[in-house]
Amino acid sequence: MRHKQSDYIHWSKTQSRARFNLATSGVAPFPFRELPIDLKELEINGDDSYGYAPLQQAIAAHHGVDPDCVVESAGTSMANHLAMAAIIEPGDEVLIEHPAYGPILDIAEYLQANVKRFRRVEENGWAIDPVEVRRCITPKTCLIVITNLHNPTSVLTPDSVLREIGDIARSAGALVLVDEVYLDSVYDNTPRTSFHLGPNFVVTSSLTKVYGVSGLRCGWVLAQPDVALKMHRLNDLYSATPVHPGELLSLAAFQHLDLLRVRARRILEADRKLLRGFLKQEPALSAVETKWGTTLFPRLLNGEADAFLERLRFEFDTSAVPGRFFEMPDHFRIGMGVNTEMFAEGLNRIDRALACDTIRN
Ligand SMILES: Cc1ncc(COP(=O)(O)O)c(C=O)c1O
């Protein structure tokens, strides 16, 4: 039977809630009342058969690309689906990073790809190792898929490595799909999209995670115009046309992106400072710390993360994402950037739960 679900998304919708919710990956919702828009300009219907031109242009300008390369989508989720479905035929070999964001694997399985993996290892700071990618690619590989920043670790892959991956892919006639949904949380010297690194790069992103406007579902794919056209045609089978009021509000968000960015950065930086202090005095965890991003992926040095997280949720009303969703059951993912008071108390409760475990063991 064909794979038709995402266990991670189902878990996050049904099992992740807690008073101290550190099972997040996006920043705090940006309050609608703080977005300077004139509601009289909102409309229900508009000219958006294959995207609303002003929004396509705003996305294109954000990345410095041609609007013909932009395909609007409902979040990065649909962007990943559209991109992969337009590229992959059943049986095609697809090389995906490990650990990976679960739904990327789910989409590949759903599309009946022959999924191969290349490893990012903790001892190497979770970096992408081009030698490992070269070892795993075959002449049958049609697509390499990575996330940058990496989910779950938030590790940034530099352009020099991305370029190498692009070269390796090109030698096999493959494309590289880079999910950049977290890239704009690199606040200093924000890297340009990897789409500029060569014609075999396809990029997905959205305003959902690092700008606090997830509900607008403003996502997109960047692809060469001929591939973009395939995605537009394929999208006729999925959502046909976008929600126009959502497009207008997304355009307003683009026009005030700095406002959204400054607010998110303030919370993220406060949370990261707390996290640094927490990790320094926490002997039960080891973690690769990053300067940017909304998540951290610590390893539990003793014991099993699933059992620990169950207890954390039921006894301490605090949640984090089990590493099993990233095929790393000794790890768990902590999210920052929502509410610093909540984050501080969540860390405090993780600390207390770990201390209880140490006594029990
Ligand atoms: C790497 C990655 N891609 C895509 C998504 C989905 O994003 P969106 O909310 O834009 O659909 C997520 C959400 O957590 C993610 O972590």
The ligand as an ORCA input file, in Angstrom:
! r2SCAN-3c Opt
* xyz 0 1
  C      11.924     21.941      7.194
  C      10.465     22.283      7.152
  N       9.863     22.423      5.967
  C       8.560     22.720      5.885
  C       7.792     22.907      7.008
  C       6.341     23.248      6.860
  O       6.208     24.614      6.837
  P       4.858     25.380      6.495
  O       4.225     25.692      7.798
  O       5.319     26.591      5.750
  O       4.029     24.497      5.650
  C       8.366     22.773      8.262
  C       7.556     22.911      9.471
  O       7.945     22.645     10.574
  C       9.746     22.460      8.339
  O      10.344     22.319      9.515
*
